[in-house]
């Protein structure tokens, strides 16, 4: 995985708005691309951890108590959560399954409460309320947020 931009993990303020017209137009495009890159890195991390969790469960017939039980047998090291500096994804066993999540763009751990936008226009896409945007609050929950 590529090294994630520090803007999200360190929660730096956005750059000052440029004065020239061309850069004024391009800045929002690049800022959103930076977010998409970090979001893709999050999805890739979820995939790695989910596959390791599945392999663990097949061998042990239960989920691990913590993600650290996946290393080094299933993963050399745990992937970092790109939205928080020097930390991994959050995880807990819940009932017969588990909750795996990232703290998301706001950088706050909401205990696995997914990003949810009750005002989102859903139309033909009821899951649109769970779409993650650069300014979303809540956590990105594996299997819940798109």
Order of alpha helices (4+ residues) and beta strands (2+ residues): alpha-alpha-beta-beta-beta
